[in-house]
Amino acid sequence: AQSVTQLDSHVSVSEGTPVLLRCNYSSSYSPSLFWYVQHPNKGLQLLLKYTSAATLVKGINGFEAEFKKSETSFHLTKPSAHMSDAAEYFCVVSGTVSNSGYALNFGKGTSLLVTP
Amino acid sequence: ETGVTQTPRHLVMGMTNKKSLKCEQHLGHNAMYWYKQSAKKPLELMFVYNFKEQTENNSVPSRFSPECPNSSHLFLHLHTLQPEDSALYLCASSQSPQGAGANVLTFGAGSRLTVL
């Protein structure tokens, strides 16, 4: 079975400093991995996805993530945090496909706080 | 506004009430999903519909009754709910459950349900 573990439930950074949100995955085969962001009172929005092409994936709003098979990690980073980045971030692994589609396993989320 | 619209955004109901949540997608997708988001828990998949046919019921209690009249509309009928059913209910859609882009979901903003 596929699963993800988000290592921090809360992360606080100052505006203009780097962001690192950590995610480890467990999968019996090469997974597809995603990061979604959820702003207050909004639905989840796809930030980026990894599907076995380049290991460094660039997403929207300056975010990127690096797939490291040896470390089973897919950490999300951004060089400089902006106040608008304050939100909940979800790491997701895609499992096997069935009639109901791909089983998506969501992490519990990391709440990012950006202080002035 | 995203391509997936959910109404109402907020709903308060008693345990004996009957209400419905509505979801509409304007993306031409063929698969639609209901997820439950509770505080401090990973997103829980409830139901999947593929071309109007239900393909997944993730052991959801019968007090939740989904309906998918066409590929663009999805309902969640609620009756005799319990206080522990209070949560954010998210609707999502994808191109299809198995094809290219199947594991990329577009989410609505959610319906915040409070059961008294």
Interface residues (C-beta under 8 A of the other chain):
Chain A: S9 S32 F34 Y36 N41 K42 G43 L44 Q45 L46 K49 F90 S94 V97 S98 N99 S100 G101 Y102 A103 L104 N105 F106 G107 K108 G109
Chain B: T2 V4 Q6 R9 A31 K40 K41 P42 L43 L45 V48 N50 T55 E56 L90 A92 S94 S96 P97 Q98 A102 N103 V104 L105 T106 F107 G108 A109 G110
